[in-house]
């Protein structure tokens, strides 16, 4: 009896360690589709703020990605001044592959414009503000209320932990 109790305890501790280890691999990031199903296109003349309106309705965090989908166009990250002037001559990032994923790798403001001639002047530009993360908060509190993404690893770990805990308690009692 003592041998089986100690092996059950060892199994419990092992599964608990695995569960805690899986939590370290959980990344609370989210991919945002710029422009929804329409993608990165020149907005209609009566809606030149469409991308900034979209960006202001989202909460971006460090590690999130924004996905630009487009045809015969490009996307550039530029300085604030180049954003205001629709100047595409000095981008800090450029892509014209039609399917661009940009990682928001720090907090602060990112400025994006289209590199196609005249598109930025017609409103194909966007400001993305990435929130500063409070390092004093636990990881789950940082992302609370901002993303709908739920990690399958986290769910599996919680279910496994509960199952093992119930099994061990029923075996011991």
CNS distance restraints for C-alpha pairs under 8 A (distance, minus, plus):
assign (resid   1 and name CA) (resid   5 and name CA) 6.24 0.50 0.50
assign (resid   2 and name CA) (resid   6 and name CA) 6.17 0.50 0.50
assign (resid   3 and name CA) (resid   7 and name CA) 6.22 0.50 0.50
assign (resid   4 and name CA) (resid   8 and name CA) 6.07 0.50 0.50
assign (resid   5 and name CA) (resid   9 and name CA) 6.11 0.50 0.50
assign (resid   5 and name CA) (resid 172 and name CA) 7.30 0.50 0.50
assign (resid   6 and name CA) (resid  10 and name CA) 6.08 0.50 0.50
assign (resid   7 and name CA) (resid  11 and name CA) 6.14 0.50 0.50
assign (resid   8 and name CA) (resid  12 and name CA) 6.12 0.50 0.50
assign (resid   8 and name CA) (resid 168 and name CA) 6.71 0.50 0.50
assign (resid   9 and name CA) (resid  13 and name CA) 6.17 0.50 0.50
assign (resid   9 and name CA) (resid 168 and name CA) 7.60 0.50 0.50
assign (resid  10 and name CA) (resid  14 and name CA) 6.04 0.50 0.50
assign (resid  11 and name CA) (resid  15 and name CA) 6.11 0.50 0.50
assign (resid  12 and name CA) (resid  16 and name CA) 6.07 0.50 0.50
assign (resid  12 and name CA) (resid 164 and name CA) 6.53 0.50 0.50
assign (resid  12 and name CA) (resid 165 and name CA) 7.31 0.50 0.50
assign (resid  12 and name CA) (resid 168 and name CA) 7.40 0.50 0.50
assign (resid  13 and name CA) (resid  17 and name CA) 6.14 0.50 0.50
assign (resid  14 and name CA) (resid  18 and name CA) 6.30 0.50 0.50
assign (resid  15 and name CA) (resid  19 and name CA) 6.09 0.50 0.50
assign (resid  15 and name CA) (resid 161 and name CA) 7.18 0.50 0.50
assign (resid  15 and name CA) (resid 164 and name CA) 7.88 0.50 0.50
assign (resid  16 and name CA) (resid  20 and name CA) 6.19 0.50 0.50
assign (resid  16 and name CA) (resid 161 and name CA) 6.76 0.50 0.50
assign (resid  17 and name CA) (resid  21 and name CA) 6.05 0.50 0.50
assign (resid  18 and name CA) (resid  22 and name CA) 6.15 0.50 0.50
assign (resid  19 and name CA) (resid  23 and name CA) 6.49 0.50 0.50
assign (resid  19 and name CA) (resid 157 and name CA) 5.38 0.50 0.50
assign (resid  19 and name CA) (resid 158 and name CA) 7.78 0.50 0.50
assign (resid  19 and name CA) (resid 161 and name CA) 7.25 0.50 0.50
assign (resid  20 and name CA) (resid  24 and name CA) 6.94 0.50 0.50
assign (resid  21 and name CA) (resid  25 and name CA) 7.13 0.50 0.50
assign (resid  22 and name CA) (resid  26 and name CA) 6.68 0.50 0.50
assign (resid  22 and name CA) (resid 153 and name CA) 6.90 0.50 0.50
assign (resid  22 and name CA) (resid 154 and name CA) 7.43 0.50 0.50
assign (resid  22 and name CA) (resid 157 and name CA) 7.54 0.50 0.50
assign (resid  23 and name CA) (resid 153 and name CA) 7.83 0.50 0.50
assign (resid  23 and name CA) (resid 154 and name CA) 6.64 0.50 0.50
assign (resid  26 and name CA) (resid 151 and name CA) 6.92 0.50 0.50
assign (resid  26 and name CA) (resid 153 and name CA) 7.34 0.50 0.50
assign (resid  26 and name CA) (resid 154 and name CA) 7.32 0.50 0.50
assign (resid  28 and name CA) (resid  63 and name CA) 7.86 0.50 0.50
assign (resid  28 and name CA) (resid 143 and name CA) 6.84 0.50 0.50
assign (resid  28 and name CA) (resid 149 and name CA) 7.63 0.50 0.50
assign (resid  29 and name CA) (resid  61 and name CA) 7.44 0.50 0.50
assign (resid  29 and name CA) (resid  62 and name CA) 7.78 0.50 0.50
assign (resid  29 and name CA) (resid  63 and name CA) 5.52 0.50 0.50
assign (resid  29 and name CA) (resid  64 and name CA) 4.70 0.50 0.50
assign (resid  29 and name CA) (resid  65 and name CA) 7.55 0.50 0.50
assign (resid  29 and name CA) (resid 147 and name CA) 7.98 0.50 0.50
assign (resid  29 and name CA) (resid 149 and name CA) 7.83 0.50 0.50
assign (resid  30 and name CA) (resid  63 and name CA) 7.73 0.50 0.50
assign (resid  30 and name CA) (resid  64 and name CA) 4.87 0.50 0.50
assign (resid  30 and name CA) (resid  65 and name CA) 6.30 0.50 0.50
assign (resid  30 and name CA) (resid 147 and name CA) 6.91 0.50 0.50
assign (resid  30 and name CA) (resid 149 and name CA) 6.75 0.50 0.50
assign (resid  31 and name CA) (resid  64 and name CA) 5.82 0.50 0.50
assign (resid  31 and name CA) (resid  65 and name CA) 4.63 0.50 0.50
assign (resid  31 and name CA) (resid  66 and name CA) 5.57 0.50 0.50
assign (resid  31 and name CA) (resid  67 and name CA) 6.76 0.50 0.50
assign (resid  32 and name CA) (resid  64 and name CA) 7.70 0.50 0.50
assign (resid  32 and name CA) (resid  65 and name CA) 6.19 0.50 0.50
assign (resid  32 and name CA) (resid  66 and name CA) 4.70 0.50 0.50
assign (resid  32 and name CA) (resid  67 and name CA) 5.95 0.50 0.50
assign (resid  33 and name CA) (resid  37 and name CA) 7.86 0.50 0.50
assign (resid  33 and name CA) (resid  39 and name CA) 7.31 0.50 0.50
assign (resid  33 and name CA) (resid  66 and name CA) 6.00 0.50 0.50
assign (resid  33 and name CA) (resid  67 and name CA) 4.89 0.50 0.50
assign (resid  33 and name CA) (resid  68 and name CA) 6.56 0.50 0.50
assign (resid  33 and name CA) (resid  69 and name CA) 7.91 0.50 0.50
assign (resid  34 and name CA) (resid  39 and name CA) 5.83 0.50 0.50
assign (resid  34 and name CA) (resid  40 and name CA) 6.34 0.50 0.50
assign (resid  34 and name CA) (resid  51 and name CA) 7.62 0.50 0.50
assign (resid  34 and name CA) (resid  66 and name CA) 6.40 0.50 0.50
assign (resid  34 and name CA) (resid  67 and name CA) 5.79 0.50 0.50
assign (resid  34 and name CA) (resid  68 and name CA) 5.47 0.50 0.50
assign (resid  34 and name CA) (resid  69 and name CA) 7.46 0.50 0.50
assign (resid  35 and name CA) (resid  39 and name CA) 4.37 0.50 0.50
assign (resid  35 and name CA) (resid  40 and name CA) 5.69 0.50 0.50
assign (resid  35 and name CA) (resid  41 and name CA) 7.77 0.50 0.50
assign (resid  35 and name CA) (resid  51 and name CA) 6.79 0.50 0.50
assign (resid  35 and name CA) (resid  54 and name CA) 7.51 0.50 0.50
assign (resid  35 and name CA) (resid  68 and name CA) 7.90 0.50 0.50
assign (resid  39 and name CA) (resid  68 and name CA) 6.40 0.50 0.50
assign (resid  39 and name CA) (resid  69 and name CA) 4.97 0.50 0.50
assign (resid  39 and name CA) (resid  70 and name CA) 5.95 0.50 0.50
assign (resid  40 and name CA) (resid  68 and name CA) 5.78 0.50 0.50
assign (resid  40 and name CA) (resid  69 and name CA) 5.63 0.50 0.50
assign (resid  40 and name CA) (resid  70 and name CA) 5.21 0.50 0.50
assign (resid  40 and name CA) (resid 124 and name CA) 7.56 0.50 0.50
assign (resid  41 and name CA) (resid  70 and name CA) 6.58 0.50 0.50
assign (resid  41 and name CA) (resid 124 and name CA) 6.67 0.50 0.50
assign (resid  42 and name CA) (resid 119 and name CA) 5.95 0.50 0.50
assign (resid  42 and name CA) (resid 120 and name CA) 7.97 0.50 0.50
assign (resid  42 and name CA) (resid 122 and name CA) 6.61 0.50 0.50
assign (resid  42 and name CA) (resid 123 and name CA) 6.66 0.50 0.50
assign (resid  42 and name CA) (resid 124 and name CA) 5.20 0.50 0.50
assign (resid  43 and name CA) (resid  47 and name CA) 6.16 0.50 0.50
assign (resid  43 and name CA) (resid  48 and name CA) 5.79 0.50 0.50
assign (resid  43 and name CA) (resid  50 and name CA) 6.73 0.50 0.50
assign (resid  43 and name CA) (resid 122 and name CA) 7.13 0.50 0.50
assign (resid  43 and name CA) (resid 123 and name CA) 6.25 0.50 0.50
assign (resid  43 and name CA) (resid 124 and name CA) 6.36 0.50 0.50
assign (resid  44 and name CA) (resid  48 and name CA) 6.60 0.50 0.50
assign (resid  45 and name CA) (resid 122 and name CA) 7.09 0.50 0.50
assign (resid  47 and name CA) (resid 123 and name CA) 7.96 0.50 0.50
assign (resid  48 and name CA) (resid 122 and name CA) 6.49 0.50 0.50
assign (resid  48 and name CA) (resid 123 and name CA) 4.41 0.50 0.50
assign (resid  48 and name CA) (resid 124 and name CA) 7.33 0.50 0.50
assign (resid  49 and name CA) (resid  53 and name CA) 5.93 0.50 0.50
assign (resid  49 and name CA) (resid 123 and name CA) 6.33 0.50 0.50
assign (resid  50 and name CA) (resid  54 and name CA) 6.15 0.50 0.50
assign (resid  50 and name CA) (resid 123 and name CA) 7.76 0.50 0.50
assign (resid  51 and name CA) (resid  55 and name CA) 6.08 0.50 0.50
assign (resid  51 and name CA) (resid 124 and name CA) 7.25 0.50 0.50
assign (resid  51 and name CA) (resid 125 and name CA) 6.63 0.50 0.50
assign (resid  51 and name CA) (resid 126 and name CA) 5.31 0.50 0.50
assign (resid  51 and name CA) (resid 127 and name CA) 7.89 0.50 0.50
assign (resid  52 and name CA) (resid  56 and name CA) 6.01 0.50 0.50
assign (resid  52 and name CA) (resid 125 and name CA) 7.57 0.50 0.50
assign (resid  52 and name CA) (resid 126 and name CA) 5.09 0.50 0.50
assign (resid  52 and name CA) (resid 127 and name CA) 5.88 0.50 0.50
assign (resid  52 and name CA) (resid 128 and name CA) 7.67 0.50 0.50
assign (resid  53 and name CA) (resid  57 and name CA) 6.43 0.50 0.50
assign (resid  54 and name CA) (resid  58 and name CA) 6.88 0.50 0.50
assign (resid  55 and name CA) (resid  59 and name CA) 7.94 0.50 0.50
assign (resid  55 and name CA) (resid 126 and name CA) 7.33 0.50 0.50
assign (resid  55 and name CA) (resid 127 and name CA) 6.92 0.50 0.50
assign (resid  55 and name CA) (resid 128 and name CA) 5.85 0.50 0.50
assign (resid  55 and name CA) (resid 129 and name CA) 7.87 0.50 0.50
assign (resid  56 and name CA) (resid 128 and name CA) 7.53 0.50 0.50
assign (resid  56 and name CA) (resid 129 and name CA) 7.95 0.50 0.50
assign (resid  59 and name CA) (resid 129 and name CA) 7.99 0.50 0.50
assign (resid  59 and name CA) (resid 130 and name CA) 7.27 0.50 0.50
assign (resid  59 and name CA) (resid 131 and name CA) 7.22 0.50 0.50
assign (resid  59 and name CA) (resid 146 and name CA) 5.96 0.50 0.50
assign (resid  60 and name CA) (resid  64 and name CA) 6.48 0.50 0.50
assign (resid  60 and name CA) (resid 128 and name CA) 7.68 0.50 0.50
assign (resid  60 and name CA) (resid 129 and name CA) 6.69 0.50 0.50
assign (resid  60 and name CA) (resid 130 and name CA) 4.81 0.50 0.50
assign (resid  60 and name CA) (resid 131 and name CA) 6.08 0.50 0.50
assign (resid  60 and name CA) (resid 146 and name CA) 7.94 0.50 0.50
assign (resid  61 and name CA) (resid 104 and name CA) 7.36 0.50 0.50
assign (resid  61 and name CA) (resid 107 and name CA) 7.12 0.50 0.50
assign (resid  61 and name CA) (resid 130 and name CA) 5.18 0.50 0.50
assign (resid  61 and name CA) (resid 131 and name CA) 5.32 0.50 0.50
assign (resid  61 and name CA) (resid 132 and name CA) 7.43 0.50 0.50
assign (resid  61 and name CA) (resid 133 and name CA) 7.56 0.50 0.50
assign (resid  62 and name CA) (resid 104 and name CA) 5.56 0.50 0.50
assign (resid  62 and name CA) (resid 105 and name CA) 5.34 0.50 0.50
assign (resid  62 and name CA) (resid 106 and name CA) 5.28 0.50 0.50
assign (resid  62 and name CA) (resid 107 and name CA) 5.91 0.50 0.50
assign (resid  62 and name CA) (resid 130 and name CA) 6.45 0.50 0.50
assign (resid  62 and name CA) (resid 131 and name CA) 7.22 0.50 0.50
assign (resid  62 and name CA) (resid 132 and name CA) 7.85 0.50 0.50
assign (resid  62 and name CA) (resid 133 and name CA) 7.78 0.50 0.50
assign (resid  63 and name CA) (resid 103 and name CA) 6.30 0.50 0.50
assign (resid  63 and name CA) (resid 104 and name CA) 5.52 0.50 0.50
assign (resid  63 and name CA) (resid 105 and name CA) 5.47 0.50 0.50
assign (resid  63 and name CA) (resid 106 and name CA) 7.62 0.50 0.50
assign (resid  64 and name CA) (resid 103 and name CA) 6.12 0.50 0.50
assign (resid  64 and name CA) (resid 104 and name CA) 5.56 0.50 0.50
assign (resid  64 and name CA) (resid 105 and name CA) 7.70 0.50 0.50
assign (resid  65 and name CA) (resid 101 and name CA) 6.37 0.50 0.50
assign (resid  65 and name CA) (resid 102 and name CA) 5.43 0.50 0.50
assign (resid  65 and name CA) (resid 103 and name CA) 4.43 0.50 0.50
assign (resid  65 and name CA) (resid 104 and name CA) 5.72 0.50 0.50
assign (resid  66 and name CA) (resid 101 and name CA) 5.71 0.50 0.50
assign (resid  66 and name CA) (resid 102 and name CA) 5.32 0.50 0.50
assign (resid  66 and name CA) (resid 103 and name CA) 6.63 0.50 0.50
assign (resid  66 and name CA) (resid 104 and name CA) 7.54 0.50 0.50
assign (resid  67 and name CA) (resid  99 and name CA) 7.17 0.50 0.50
assign (resid  67 and name CA) (resid 100 and name CA) 5.71 0.50 0.50
assign (resid  67 and name CA) (resid 101 and name CA) 4.42 0.50 0.50
assign (resid  67 and name CA) (resid 102 and name CA) 6.40 0.50 0.50
assign (resid  68 and name CA) (resid  75 and name CA) 7.62 0.50 0.50
assign (resid  68 and name CA) (resid  98 and name CA) 7.46 0.50 0.50
assign (resid  68 and name CA) (resid  99 and name CA) 5.83 0.50 0.50
assign (resid  68 and name CA) (resid 100 and name CA) 5.02 0.50 0.50
assign (resid  68 and name CA) (resid 101 and name CA) 6.26 0.50 0.50
assign (resid  68 and name CA) (resid 102 and name CA) 7.97 0.50 0.50
assign (resid  69 and name CA) (resid  98 and name CA) 5.60 0.50 0.50
assign (resid  69 and name CA) (resid  99 and name CA) 4.71 0.50 0.50
assign (resid  69 and name CA) (resid 100 and name CA) 6.49 0.50 0.50
assign (resid  70 and name CA) (resid  74 and name CA) 7.45 0.50 0.50
assign (resid  70 and name CA) (resid  98 and name CA) 4.79 0.50 0.50
assign (resid  70 and name CA) (resid  99 and name CA) 6.53 0.50 0.50
assign (resid  71 and name CA) (resid  98 and name CA) 5.49 0.50 0.50
assign (resid  72 and name CA) (resid  96 and name CA) 7.77 0.50 0.50
assign (resid  72 and name CA) (resid  98 and name CA) 7.29 0.50 0.50
assign (resid  73 and name CA) (resid  96 and name CA) 6.21 0.50 0.50
assign (resid  73 and name CA) (resid  98 and name CA) 7.16 0.50 0.50
assign (resid  73 and name CA) (resid 114 and name CA) 6.90 0.50 0.50
assign (resid  73 and name CA) (resid 115 and name CA) 6.77 0.50 0.50
assign (resid  73 and name CA) (resid 116 and name CA) 5.51 0.50 0.50
assign (resid  74 and name CA) (resid  94 and name CA) 7.27 0.50 0.50
assign (resid  74 and name CA) (resid  95 and name CA) 5.64 0.50 0.50
assign (resid  74 and name CA) (resid  96 and name CA) 4.21 0.50 0.50
assign (resid  74 and name CA) (resid  97 and name CA) 7.39 0.50 0.50
assign (resid  74 and name CA) (resid  98 and name CA) 7.09 0.50 0.50
assign (resid  74 and name CA) (resid 114 and name CA) 5.49 0.50 0.50
assign (resid  74 and name CA) (resid 115 and name CA) 5.17 0.50 0.50
assign (resid  74 and name CA) (resid 116 and name CA) 6.31 0.50 0.50
assign (resid  75 and name CA) (resid  94 and name CA) 5.94 0.50 0.50
assign (resid  75 and name CA) (resid  95 and name CA) 5.54 0.50 0.50
assign (resid  75 and name CA) (resid  96 and name CA) 6.50 0.50 0.50
assign (resid  75 and name CA) (resid 100 and name CA) 7.92 0.50 0.50
assign (resid  75 and name CA) (resid 112 and name CA) 6.71 0.50 0.50
assign (resid  75 and name CA) (resid 113 and name CA) 5.90 0.50 0.50
assign (resid  75 and name CA) (resid 114 and name CA) 4.77 0.50 0.50
assign (resid  75 and name CA) (resid 115 and name CA) 5.86 0.50 0.50
assign (resid  76 and name CA) (resid  88 and name CA) 7.54 0.50 0.50
assign (resid  76 and name CA) (resid  91 and name CA) 5.85 0.50 0.50
assign (resid  76 and name CA) (resid  92 and name CA) 7.27 0.50 0.50
assign (resid  76 and name CA) (resid  93 and name CA) 5.31 0.50 0.50
assign (resid  76 and name CA) (resid  94 and name CA) 4.50 0.50 0.50
assign (resid  76 and name CA) (resid  95 and name CA) 6.56 0.50 0.50
assign (resid  76 and name CA) (resid 112 and name CA) 5.40 0.50 0.50
assign (resid  76 and name CA) (resid 113 and name CA) 5.37 0.50 0.50
assign (resid  76 and name CA) (resid 114 and name CA) 6.14 0.50 0.50
assign (resid  76 and name CA) (resid 115 and name CA) 6.31 0.50 0.50
assign (resid  77 and name CA) (resid  91 and name CA) 5.63 0.50 0.50
assign (resid  77 and name CA) (resid  92 and name CA) 5.52 0.50 0.50
assign (resid  77 and name CA) (resid  93 and name CA) 4.87 0.50 0.50
assign (resid  77 and name CA) (resid  94 and name CA) 6.65 0.50 0.50
assign (resid  77 and name CA) (resid 110 and name CA) 6.92 0.50 0.50
assign (resid  77 and name CA) (resid 111 and name CA) 5.50 0.50 0.50
assign (resid  77 and name CA) (resid 112 and name CA) 4.50 0.50 0.50
assign (resid  77 and name CA) (resid 113 and name CA) 6.59 0.50 0.50
assign (resid  78 and name CA) (resid  82 and name CA) 5.91 0.50 0.50
assign (resid  78 and name CA) (resid  83 and name CA) 6.12 0.50 0.50
assign (resid  78 and name CA) (resid  88 and name CA) 7.51 0.50 0.50
assign (resid  78 and name CA) (resid  90 and name CA) 6.92 0.50 0.50
assign (resid  78 and name CA) (resid  91 and name CA) 4.70 0.50 0.50
assign (resid  78 and name CA) (resid  92 and name CA) 5.60 0.50 0.50
assign (resid  78 and name CA) (resid  93 and name CA) 7.15 0.50 0.50
assign (resid  78 and name CA) (resid 110 and name CA) 7.74 0.50 0.50
assign (resid  78 and name CA) (resid 111 and name CA) 5.51 0.50 0.50
assign (resid  78 and name CA) (resid 112 and name CA) 6.03 0.50 0.50
assign (resid  78 and name CA) (resid 113 and name CA) 7.23 0.50 0.50
assign (resid  79 and name CA) (resid  83 and name CA) 6.07 0.50 0.50
assign (resid  79 and name CA) (resid  91 and name CA) 7.49 0.50 0.50
assign (resid  79 and name CA) (resid  92 and name CA) 7.68 0.50 0.50
assign (resid  79 and name CA) (resid 110 and name CA) 7.98 0.50 0.50
assign (resid  79 and name CA) (resid 111 and name CA) 6.36 0.50 0.50
assign (resid  80 and name CA) (resid  84 and name CA) 6.29 0.50 0.50
assign (resid  80 and name CA) (resid 111 and name CA) 6.28 0.50 0.50
assign (resid  81 and name CA) (resid  85 and name CA) 6.27 0.50 0.50
assign (resid  82 and name CA) (resid  86 and name CA) 5.57 0.50 0.50
assign (resid  82 and name CA) (resid  87 and name CA) 4.65 0.50 0.50
assign (resid  82 and name CA) (resid  88 and name CA) 6.98 0.50 0.50
assign (resid  82 and name CA) (resid  90 and name CA) 7.81 0.50 0.50
assign (resid  83 and name CA) (resid  87 and name CA) 6.52 0.50 0.50
assign (resid  83 and name CA) (resid 111 and name CA) 6.20 0.50 0.50
assign (resid  83 and name CA) (resid 112 and name CA) 7.01 0.50 0.50
assign (resid  83 and name CA) (resid 113 and name CA) 6.67 0.50 0.50
assign (resid  83 and name CA) (resid 125 and name CA) 7.61 0.50 0.50
assign (resid  86 and name CA) (resid 113 and name CA) 7.05 0.50 0.50
assign (resid  86 and name CA) (resid 120 and name CA) 5.72 0.50 0.50
assign (resid  86 and name CA) (resid 121 and name CA) 6.41 0.50 0.50
assign (resid  88 and name CA) (resid 113 and name CA) 7.72 0.50 0.50
assign (resid  88 and name CA) (resid 115 and name CA) 5.90 0.50 0.50
assign (resid  95 and name CA) (resid 100 and name CA) 6.66 0.50 0.50
assign (resid  96 and name CA) (resid 100 and name CA) 7.68 0.50 0.50
assign (resid 104 and name CA) (resid 130 and name CA) 7.29 0.50 0.50
assign (resid 106 and name CA) (resid 130 and name CA) 7.19 0.50 0.50
assign (resid 107 and name CA) (resid 129 and name CA) 7.45 0.50 0.50
assign (resid 107 and name CA) (resid 130 and name CA) 4.70 0.50 0.50
assign (resid 107 and name CA) (resid 131 and name CA) 5.50 0.50 0.50
assign (resid 107 and name CA) (resid 132 and name CA) 5.20 0.50 0.50
assign (resid 107 and name CA) (resid 133 and name CA) 7.73 0.50 0.50
assign (resid 108 and name CA) (resid 129 and name CA) 5.65 0.50 0.50
assign (resid 108 and name CA) (resid 130 and name CA) 5.11 0.50 0.50
assign (resid 108 and name CA) (resid 131 and name CA) 6.69 0.50 0.50
assign (resid 108 and name CA) (resid 132 and name CA) 7.20 0.50 0.50
assign (resid 109 and name CA) (resid 127 and name CA) 6.88 0.50 0.50
assign (resid 109 and name CA) (resid 128 and name CA) 5.69 0.50 0.50
assign (resid 109 and name CA) (resid 129 and name CA) 4.45 0.50 0.50
assign (resid 109 and name CA) (resid 130 and name CA) 6.20 0.50 0.50
assign (resid 110 and name CA) (resid 127 and name CA) 5.81 0.50 0.50
assign (resid 110 and name CA) (resid 128 and name CA) 5.09 0.50 0.50
assign (resid 110 and name CA) (resid 129 and name CA) 6.35 0.50 0.50
assign (resid 110 and name CA) (resid 130 and name CA) 7.88 0.50 0.50
assign (resid 111 and name CA) (resid 125 and name CA) 7.67 0.50 0.50
assign (resid 111 and name CA) (resid 126 and name CA) 6.04 0.50 0.50
assign (resid 111 and name CA) (resid 127 and name CA) 4.77 0.50 0.50
assign (resid 111 and name CA) (resid 128 and name CA) 6.49 0.50 0.50
assign (resid 112 and name CA) (resid 125 and name CA) 5.48 0.50 0.50
assign (resid 112 and name CA) (resid 126 and name CA) 5.12 0.50 0.50
assign (resid 112 and name CA) (resid 127 and name CA) 6.34 0.50 0.50
assign (resid 113 and name CA) (resid 120 and name CA) 5.75 0.50 0.50
assign (resid 113 and name CA) (resid 124 and name CA) 6.16 0.50 0.50
assign (resid 113 and name CA) (resid 125 and name CA) 4.18 0.50 0.50
assign (resid 113 and name CA) (resid 126 and name CA) 6.43 0.50 0.50
assign (resid 114 and name CA) (resid 119 and name CA) 5.96 0.50 0.50
assign (resid 114 and name CA) (resid 120 and name CA) 5.45 0.50 0.50
assign (resid 114 and name CA) (resid 124 and name CA) 5.85 0.50 0.50
assign (resid 114 and name CA) (resid 125 and name CA) 6.27 0.50 0.50
assign (resid 115 and name CA) (resid 119 and name CA) 7.34 0.50 0.50
assign (resid 115 and name CA) (resid 120 and name CA) 7.41 0.50 0.50
assign (resid 116 and name CA) (resid 120 and name CA) 7.66 0.50 0.50
assign (resid 118 and name CA) (resid 122 and name CA) 6.50 0.50 0.50
assign (resid 119 and name CA) (resid 123 and name CA) 6.65 0.50 0.50
assign (resid 119 and name CA) (resid 124 and name CA) 5.51 0.50 0.50
assign (resid 120 and name CA) (resid 124 and name CA) 4.56 0.50 0.50
assign (resid 120 and name CA) (resid 125 and name CA) 5.56 0.50 0.50
assign (resid 133 and name CA) (resid 142 and name CA) 6.61 0.50 0.50
assign (resid 134 and name CA) (resid 142 and name CA) 7.10 0.50 0.50
assign (resid 137 and name CA) (resid 141 and name CA) 6.10 0.50 0.50
assign (resid 137 and name CA) (resid 142 and name CA) 6.38 0.50 0.50
assign (resid 138 and name CA) (resid 142 and name CA) 6.68 0.50 0.50
assign (resid 139 and name CA) (resid 143 and name CA) 7.02 0.50 0.50
assign (resid 140 and name CA) (resid 144 and name CA) 6.14 0.50 0.50
assign (resid 143 and name CA) (resid 147 and name CA) 6.54 0.50 0.50
assign (resid 150 and name CA) (resid 154 and name CA) 7.66 0.50 0.50
assign (resid 150 and name CA) (resid 155 and name CA) 7.89 0.50 0.50
assign (resid 151 and name CA) (resid 155 and name CA) 6.53 0.50 0.50
assign (resid 152 and name CA) (resid 156 and name CA) 6.03 0.50 0.50
assign (resid 153 and name CA) (resid 157 and name CA) 5.97 0.50 0.50
assign (resid 154 and name CA) (resid 158 and name CA) 6.19 0.50 0.50
assign (resid 155 and name CA) (resid 159 and name CA) 6.22 0.50 0.50
assign (resid 156 and name CA) (resid 160 and name CA) 5.98 0.50 0.50
assign (resid 157 and name CA) (resid 161 and name CA) 5.92 0.50 0.50
assign (resid 158 and name CA) (resid 162 and name CA) 6.13 0.50 0.50
assign (resid 159 and name CA) (resid 163 and name CA) 6.12 0.50 0.50
assign (resid 160 and name CA) (resid 164 and name CA) 6.14 0.50 0.50
assign (resid 161 and name CA) (resid 165 and name CA) 6.01 0.50 0.50
assign (resid 162 and name CA) (resid 166 and name CA) 6.08 0.50 0.50
assign (resid 163 and name CA) (resid 167 and name CA) 6.11 0.50 0.50
assign (resid 164 and name CA) (resid 168 and name CA) 6.03 0.50 0.50
assign (resid 165 and name CA) (resid 169 and name CA) 6.07 0.50 0.50
assign (resid 166 and name CA) (resid 170 and name CA) 6.03 0.50 0.50
assign (resid 167 and name CA) (resid 171 and name CA) 6.06 0.50 0.50
assign (resid 168 and name CA) (resid 172 and name CA) 6.05 0.50 0.50
assign (resid 169 and name CA) (resid 173 and name CA) 6.00 0.50 0.50
